[in-house]
């Protein structure tokens, strides 16, 4: 049958030992105490161990060579053994043993007993004495429940003889050692100095290791519950109208102005060759029947400079002004008909634009006049016109470029990047406005190689809300619905919908709110300072909503949380859902 060997640590108390007995799966438990362990030098503690073993139906054996601990174990009803291989001595056997054996144990050298006690697999002192003196001894047996039962039925004479022989042998050996020469103080001085130095280093190291160095980091993970938040809010235009807790949020805006150059093709054409010129004969027509002209009050017809006369689709402009005057007499008429007096004058004209097509032969009829009661014809050819076709910007070209500018949205991303992290943009409110557009070259001007550019000032705008104002409203509303032991851990995925530009007074606010148990740094520290790691983990994890607790210490030997709050850090995180 297997046994459970428990090496008791110096810092363990009686609770740790009893908890180990309860958690052990073996029927036989061997307790191995360290040197000078105070926890087992109490008769009450040993009786508690014996009572627990009895209740658990387990056999507990104290492995020791300390005569005081042997006696206390026997009084408490616990068997003891000198090492893990020797047969345990039952309390009844220890009480029946001769008094001389017990007194010999008390006089035995403590240092030698300690050395034997620390050796888990050392050979017992009885085996050493067999070389010089034959002694009958018991075969080493494992500490099992069966061996304890058989030993209880047999007599303890063999154990008593073995103990007596061991003690006598130790006495003889100690006598032999006493004959040796005692070292002088001079030869021991350096060892004493070294020992003192080591003792001081040990003290300093102990203070550092168990007082100064210990630190702990407690990591607590909280499990939260995400809930969808959806409420109507009121958007106000003035700061004095905003009441965040009531859902009245100030509506602000971010704007960006840019000049967007748009290149386009000029489609208009113009002949910039030399203009044809010549002379036109103008005929002013005065009516005999309707005129009241007299020498003192003649009728007048004026042809201003730049007046147009056309032959088909060829326009010619006068380059001088000409005035006609009739005094009502027939003698002043150049040509007279029954009802009309015609007065003729010759004026210089030039073609409306360049081109050889304005070079025409004399034409006596078919001319159109822009001046009332004035006719024209050319009695001589028009000459001097040459061809030079150039591209010019037309009004339709500029309008087409404006439409192209409206299609380009290169400022949207730049505007959104301008929105601060503390602001929530309302994407539905995004708008682009095209301002004044200037064509270069202007309308009607020549475009070199047919290329032109439109410079348009574009304004980009998006409405924004202050995130802190929104979160204040959400916290106010949600907190009123939570229990006292719950809190809001995170507000995310903020979004505005149902925003209308023509009626920007209300909108729907949506968000995801994560709620969970209210666990603060103070809560964790109150349950942790000065307690053992296992106890801390159990206490904190017992809080409803805590999914994980992890404790990291500065060194492996640190098994408790320091009492100094400055040496303990707390990290509370939210578990990803």
C-alpha positions in Angstrom: 0.0 0.0 0.0 1.4 3.5 -0.9 1.9 6.2 1.7 1.8 10.0 1.5 4.9 11.8 2.7 4.3 15.4 3.8 7.4 17.5 4.5 6.2 20.2 6.9 7.5 23.7 6.0 8.7 26.1 8.8 5.9 28.5 7.9 3.1 25.9 8.0 0.7 26.0 10.9 -1.6 23.3 12.3 -4.4 24.3 9.8 -2.1 23.6 6.8 -1.2 20.1 8.3 -4.9 19.2 8.9 -5.9 20.4 5.4 -3.2 18.2 3.9 -4.5 15.2 5.9 -8.0 15.9 4.6 -6.8 16.3 1.0 -4.5 13.3 0.9 -5.8 10.3 -1.0 -3.6 7.8 0.9 -4.5 5.9 4.0 -1.1 6.3 5.5 0.5 9.7 5.9 4.0 10.3 7.2 4.7 13.7 8.7 8.3 14.8 8.4 8.9 18.0 10.5 12.0 20.2 10.1 14.4 21.0 12.8 13.0 22.6 15.9 9.5 22.9 14.5 7.3 24.6 17.1 4.0 23.6 15.6 4.5 19.9 16.6 5.9 20.8 20.1 2.3 21.4 21.3 0.4 18.5 22.8 -2.8 20.2 21.7 -1.7 20.3 18.0 -0.7 16.6 18.1 -4.0 15.7 19.7 -5.8 17.6 16.9 -3.7 15.6 14.3 -4.6 12.3 16.1 -8.3 13.2 16.2 -8.4 14.2 12.6 -6.6 11.0 11.5 -9.1 9.0 13.5 -12.1 10.8 11.9 -10.6 10.3 8.5 -9.7 6.6 9.2 -6.1 7.3 8.3 -2.8 6.2 9.9 -0.5 9.2 10.7 3.2 8.6 11.6 5.6 11.2 13.0 9.1 10.8 11.5 11.6 12.2 14.0 14.5 11.5 16.3 13.6 14.3 18.7 13.0 12.6 22.1 10.6 15.3 23.2 8.6 15.0 20.1 8.6 11.2 20.5 7.2 11.5 23.9 4.6 14.0 22.9 3.6 11.8 20.0 3.2 8.8 22.2 1.2 10.7 24.8 -1.1 12.0 22.0 -1.6 8.4 20.6 0.5 8.9 17.5 3.1 6.3 16.3 6.5 7.6 15.4 9.5 6.4 13.3 13.1 7.3 13.1 13.1 7.5 9.3 10.9 6.6 6.4 12.2 3.0 6.2 12.0 2.0 9.9 9.1 0.3 11.5 6.9 2.7 13.4 6.9 2.6 17.2 3.4 2.5 18.6 2.4 4.6 21.6 1.8 1.4 23.7 5.3 0.2 22.8 6.9 3.5 23.8 5.2 3.5 27.1 6.2 -0.1 27.9 9.9 0.6 27.0 12.4 0.7 29.9 13.0 4.1 31.4 16.8 3.8 30.7 16.1 3.8 27.0 14.0 7.0 27.3 16.7 8.8 29.3 19.3 7.7 26.8 17.2 9.3 24.1 17.2 12.6 26.0 21.0 12.6 26.4 21.6 11.8 22.8 23.4 14.5 20.8 20.8 16.7 19.1 22.9 17.6 16.2 23.4 13.9 15.3 19.6 13.3 15.6 19.0 16.2 13.3 21.4 14.9 10.7 19.7 11.5 10.8 16.3 13.2 10.6 17.1 15.2 7.5 18.2 12.1 5.5 15.1 10.8 3.7 16.9 7.7 2.5 19.8 7.4 5.0 20.6 4.1 6.7 19.6 3.9 10.4 22.2 4.2 13.1 21.6 0.6 14.1 22.9 -0.6 10.7 26.2 1.3 11.3 26.8 -0.5 14.6 26.6 -4.0 13.0 30.2 -3.7 11.7 31.7 -3.5 15.2 29.1 -5.2 17.3 26.5 -7.8 16.1 23.1 -6.6 17.0 19.8 -8.2 16.2 17.6 -5.7 14.3 14.3 -5.6 12.6 14.1 -5.6 8.8 13.2 -2.0 7.5 9.6 -1.9 6.4 7.5 0.6 4.6 5.0 2.6 6.8 1.7 1.1 5.9 -1.5 0.4 7.7 -0.8 -3.4 7.6 2.6 -3.0 9.3 1.0 -0.8 12.0 -1.6 -3.5 12.7 0.9 -6.4 12.9 3.3 -4.3 15.0 0.4 -3.6 17.5 -0.1 -7.4 18.0 3.6 -8.2 18.5 5.9 -7.4 21.4 8.2 -4.4 21.4 11.3 -6.2 22.7 13.1 -6.2 19.3 12.5 -2.4 19.0 13.7 -1.8 22.5 16.9 -3.8 21.9 17.5 -2.0 18.7 17.1 1.4 20.3 19.4 0.4 23.2 22.1 -0.8 20.9 21.9 2.3 18.8 22.2 4.6 21.8 25.1 2.6 23.2 26.9 2.8 19.9 26.4 6.5 19.7 27.7 6.9 23.3 30.8 4.9 22.4 31.4 6.9 19.3 30.9 10.2 21.2 33.4 8.9 23.7 36.0 8.2 21.0 35.5 11.7 19.6 36.0 13.3 23.0 39.5 11.8 23.1 40.5 13.8 20.1 42.5 17.0 20.4 40.5 20.1 21.0 41.3 22.8 18.5 42.7 26.1 19.8 40.9 29.5 19.5 43.5 30.7 17.0 42.7 27.9 14.7 39.0 28.5 15.0 39.1 32.3 14.8 38.8 32.5 11.0 35.9 30.0 11.1 34.2 32.1 13.8 34.6 35.3 11.8 33.4 33.5 8.7 30.4 32.1 10.6 29.5 35.5 12.0 29.8 37.0 8.5 27.6 34.3 7.1 25.1 34.8 9.9 24.9 38.5 9.2 24.5 37.9 5.5 21.8 35.3 6.4 20.0 37.8 8.6 20.2 40.6 5.9 19.2 38.1 3.2 16.2 37.0 5.3 15.1 40.5 5.9 15.3 41.3 2.2 13.7 38.1 1.1 10.8 38.0 3.5 10.3 41.7 4.4 11.6 44.0 1.6 11.4 41.9 -1.6 8.0 40.4 -1.4 5.5 42.0 -3.8 2.4 40.8 -5.6 0.3 41.6 -8.6 -3.3 40.6 -8.5 -5.1 40.2 -11.9 -8.8 40.1 -11.9 -10.9 39.4 -14.9 -14.5 40.6 -14.9 -17.2 39.1 -17.1 -19.6 41.7 -18.4 -23.0 41.6 -20.1 -23.4 43.6 -23.3 -26.8 45.4 -23.8 -28.1 47.3 -26.8 -28.9 50.9 -26.0 -31.4 52.8 -28.2 -33.0 56.1 -27.3 -34.1 59.3 -29.0 -32.1 62.4 -28.2 -32.8 66.1 -28.8 -30.2 68.1 -30.8 -29.8 71.8 -29.8 -28.0 74.6 -31.6 -26.9 76.7 -28.5 -24.7 75.6 -25.6 -27.1 77.2 -23.0 -29.8 74.9 -24.3 -27.9 71.7 -23.7 -28.7 69.4 -20.8 -26.7 66.2 -21.2 -28.4 64.2 -18.5 -31.8 64.8 -20.1 -30.6 63.8 -23.6 -30.4 67.4 -24.9 -27.0 67.4 -26.8 -25.3 70.3 -28.4 -25.0 69.9 -32.2 -21.7 71.1 -33.6 -19.9 70.8 -36.9 -16.5 70.3 -38.5 -15.8 72.0 -41.8 -13.0 71.8 -44.4 -12.5 74.2 -47.3 -10.4 73.2 -50.3 -9.8 74.5 -53.8 -10.3 71.7 -56.3 -8.6 72.3 -59.6 -10.4 70.5 -62.5 -8.7 70.3 -65.8 -11.0 70.1 -68.9 -10.9 70.4 -72.7 -11.9 73.6 -74.4 -14.3 72.7 -77.2 -15.0 76.2 -78.7 -13.3 77.3 -81.9 -12.5 80.7 -83.2 -10.7 82.0 -86.3 -8.1 84.4 -85.1 -6.8 85.1 -88.6 -6.7 88.6 -90.2 -10.1 90.2 -90.5 -11.4 91.2 -94.0 -12.2 94.9 -94.6 -13.9 97.0 -97.2 -16.6 99.7 -97.8 -20.3 99.5 -97.5 -22.8 101.8 -99.1 -25.4 102.7 -96.6 -28.8 104.0 -97.8 -31.0 106.0 -95.3 -34.8 105.9 -96.3 -37.0 108.9 -95.4 -40.8 108.9 -96.1 -42.5 111.8 -97.9 -45.8 110.8 -96.5 -45.0 110.7 -92.8 -42.1 113.1 -92.5 -42.5 116.6 -91.2 -38.9 117.5 -92.0 -38.0 121.1 -92.7 -34.7 123.0 -93.0 -35.1 124.2 -89.5 -36.2 120.8 -88.2 -34.8 118.0 -90.4 -35.3 114.3 -89.9 -32.2 112.4 -88.7 -31.0 108.8 -88.9 -27.8 107.8 -87.0 -25.6 104.7 -87.6 -23.3 104.3 -84.5 -19.9 102.9 -84.7 -19.9 99.0 -84.5 -23.3 98.7 -86.2 -23.6 95.3 -87.8 -24.5 94.5 -91.3 -24.7 90.9 -92.5 -24.6 89.1 -95.8 -25.9 85.6 -95.0 -23.9 84.5 -91.9 -21.1 86.9 -92.5 -21.2 89.9 -90.1 -19.4 93.1 -90.7 -19.1 96.0 -88.3 -18.8 99.7 -89.0 -15.6 101.3 -87.7 -17.0 104.9 -87.8 -20.3 106.5 -86.9 -22.4 108.0 -89.7 -25.3 110.4 -89.5 -28.0 111.1 -92.1 -30.1 114.3 -92.2 -33.1 115.3 -94.5 -34.7 118.7 -94.6 -37.8 117.5 -96.5 -36.7 118.7 -99.9 -36.3 116.6 -102.9 -33.0 118.1 -104.0 -31.2 116.5 -101.0 -32.2 113.0 -102.0 -29.7 110.8 -103.6 -32.4 108.6 -105.1 -36.1 109.6 -105.1 -39.0 107.3 -105.5 -42.7 108.0 -105.2 -42.8 107.9 -101.4 -39.2 107.7 -100.4 -36.2 109.9 -100.3 -33.0 107.9 -100.1 -29.7 109.4 -99.0 -26.5 107.3 -99.5 -23.1 107.4 -97.8 -20.1 105.1 -97.9 -18.6 103.8 -94.6 -15.6 101.6 -93.7 -16.4 98.2 -92.3 -14.4 95.3 -91.0 -15.4 91.6 -90.6 -16.7 90.4 -87.3 -13.8 87.8 -87.0 -10.9 86.7 -89.0 -11.1 84.3 -91.9 -10.9 84.0 -95.6 -14.6 83.4 -95.8 -15.2 87.1 -95.2 -13.4 88.0 -98.5 -16.5 88.5 -100.7 -17.1 90.0 -104.1 -19.4 93.0 -104.6 -23.0 92.2 -103.7 -25.8 94.6 -104.5 -28.6 93.0 -102.6 -29.4 90.6 -99.8 -27.8 92.5 -96.9 -29.3 92.7 -93.5 -29.0 95.8 -91.3 -29.1 96.3 -87.5 -30.1 99.9 -88.0 -33.8 100.7 -88.7 -34.5 102.5 -92.1 -30.9 101.9 -93.3 -30.0 99.4 -96.1 -26.5 98.4 -97.3 -24.6 96.9 -100.2 -21.0 96.6 -101.2 -19.9 98.0 -104.5 -16.4 96.7 -104.1 -14.9 93.4 -102.8 -13.9 92.8 -99.2 -10.3 91.6 -98.9 -7.6 90.9 -96.3 -9.2 88.0 -94.4 -6.9 85.0 -93.4 -7.6 81.8 -91.5 -6.1 80.9 -88.0 -8.3 78.5 -86.0 -7.9 78.5 -82.2 -9.6 76.6 -79.3 -11.6 78.8 -76.9 -13.4 78.2 -73.6 -17.1 78.2 -73.9 -19.8 78.5 -71.2 -20.9 74.9 -71.7 -17.3 73.8 -71.1 -17.2 75.6 -67.7 -20.6 74.1 -66.7 -19.4 70.6 -67.6 -16.3 71.1 -65.5 -18.5 72.2 -62.5 -20.5 69.0 -62.7 -17.3 67.0 -62.8 -16.1 68.9 -59.6 -19.3 67.9 -57.9 -18.6 64.2 -58.6 -15.2 64.3 -57.0 -15.2 63.8 -53.2 -11.5 64.0 -52.3 -12.1 66.1 -49.1 -14.4 63.6 -47.3 -11.7 61.4 -45.8 -9.6 64.5 -44.9 -12.6 66.0 -43.2 -13.4 62.8 -41.2 -9.8 62.6 -40.2 -10.1 66.1 -38.8 -12.9 65.0 -36.4 -11.4 64.6 -32.9 -11.4 61.3 -30.9 -13.6 63.0 -28.4 -16.3 63.7 -31.0 -18.9 61.5 -32.7 -19.5 62.3 -36.3 -23.0 62.0 -37.8 -22.2 60.6 -41.2 -25.7 61.2 -42.5 -25.1 64.9 -42.1 -22.1 65.0 -44.4 -22.5 67.6 -47.2 -20.3 69.1 -49.9 -20.9 72.6 -51.3 -19.3 74.0 -54.5 -18.6 77.7 -54.3 -17.6 80.2 -57.0 -15.8 78.6 -59.9 -13.3 80.4 -62.1 -12.2 79.2 -65.4 -8.6 79.8 -66.5 -8.6 81.0 -69.3 -12.0 82.7 -69.0 -15.0 82.0 -71.2 -14.3 83.2 -74.8 -10.5 83.2 -74.3 -8.0 81.0 -76.1 -7.0 77.8 -74.4 -3.4 76.9 -75.2 -3.4 73.4 -76.8 -7.1 73.2 -75.9 -6.4 72.8 -72.2 -8.2 74.8 -69.5 -8.6 74.6 -65.7 -11.5 75.3 -63.4 -10.6 76.5 -59.9 -13.6 75.8 -57.6 -13.8 76.4 -53.8 -15.4 73.4 -52.1 -16.7 73.4 -48.6 -17.0 70.0 -46.8 -19.1 69.8 -43.6 -20.2 67.1 -41.1 -22.1 67.5 -37.8 -20.5 66.1 -34.6 -21.5 65.5 -31.0 -19.4 65.5 -27.9 -18.8 61.9 -26.8 -18.5 62.8 -23.2 -22.0 64.5 -23.3 -23.5 61.4 -25.0 -21.8 59.0 -22.4 -23.1 61.2 -19.6 -26.6 60.8 -20.8 -26.2 57.0 -21.3 -24.7 56.5 -17.8 -27.4 58.6 -16.2 -30.2 56.5 -17.9 -28.6 53.1 -17.6 -27.4 53.5 -14.0 -30.9 54.2 -12.9 -31.9 50.7 -14.1 -28.9 48.8 -12.5 -28.7 47.3 -9.0 -26.4 48.7 -6.3 -23.8 46.0 -6.9 -23.6 46.6 -10.7 -21.8 49.2 -12.7 -21.1 50.3 -16.2 -17.7 49.1 -17.5 -17.7 50.2 -21.1 -19.8 52.2 -23.6 -19.0 51.6 -27.2 -20.2 51.4 -30.8 -21.8 54.8 -30.6 -24.0 55.6 -33.7 -26.5 58.2 -34.7 -29.3 57.4 -37.1 -32.5 59.0 -38.4 -30.7 62.4 -38.7 -32.4 64.8 -41.1 -30.6 67.8 -42.4 -33.8 69.8 -43.0 -35.0 69.1 -39.5 -31.9 68.6 -37.4 -33.7 68.7 -34.0 -33.8 65.0 -33.1 -32.1 61.7 -33.8 -31.8 58.1 -32.6 -28.8 57.3 -30.4 -27.5 53.7 -30.4 -24.7 52.1 -28.4 -23.5 48.9 -26.7 -23.3 49.2 -22.9 -21.3 46.5 -21.0 -22.4 46.1 -17.4 -21.1 43.8 -14.6 -20.4 43.5 -10.9 -18.8 46.5 -9.2 -15.3 45.3 -8.4 -12.8 48.0 -7.5 -9.2 48.1 -6.6 -10.2 48.8 -2.9 -12.5 45.7 -3.0 -9.6 43.5 -4.1 -7.1 44.9 -1.6 -9.5 44.5 1.3 -9.8 40.8 0.5 -6.1 40.3 -0.1 -3.6 42.2 2.1 -1.8 39.8 4.5 -3.6 36.7 3.3 -2.2 33.6 1.6 -2.5 33.3 -2.1 -4.9 30.4 -2.1 -7.2 32.2 0.3 -7.1 35.4 -1.8 -8.0 33.5 -5.0 -10.9 31.9 -3.3 -12.3 35.1 -1.7 -12.1 37.2 -4.9 -13.4 34.5 -7.2 -16.4 34.1 -4.9 -17.6 37.6 -6.1 -20.4 37.1 -8.6 -19.2 38.1 -12.1 -15.5 37.5 -11.5 -14.4 34.9 -14.1 -10.7 34.6 -13.3 -8.2 35.5 -10.6 -4.4 35.3 -11.0 -1.8 36.2 -8.5 1.9 36.7 -9.5 4.5 37.2 -6.7 7.9 38.7 -7.0 9.7 35.5 -5.9 8.8 31.8 -5.7 9.0 31.8 -1.9 6.4 34.5 -1.5 3.3 32.7 -0.5 1.3 35.5 1.0 0.2 38.9 -0.2 2.2 41.7 1.5 0.4 43.9 4.0 2.0 47.0 2.6 -0.4 48.4 0.0 2.5 49.9 -1.9 3.8 46.5 -2.7 0.5 45.2 -4.2 -0.8 46.2 -7.6 -4.3 45.4 -8.9 -5.2 45.0 -12.5 -8.9 44.7 -13.3 -9.7 43.7 -16.9 -12.9 43.0 -18.8 -13.3 39.6 -20.4 -13.8 39.7 -24.1 -17.4 38.7 -25.0 
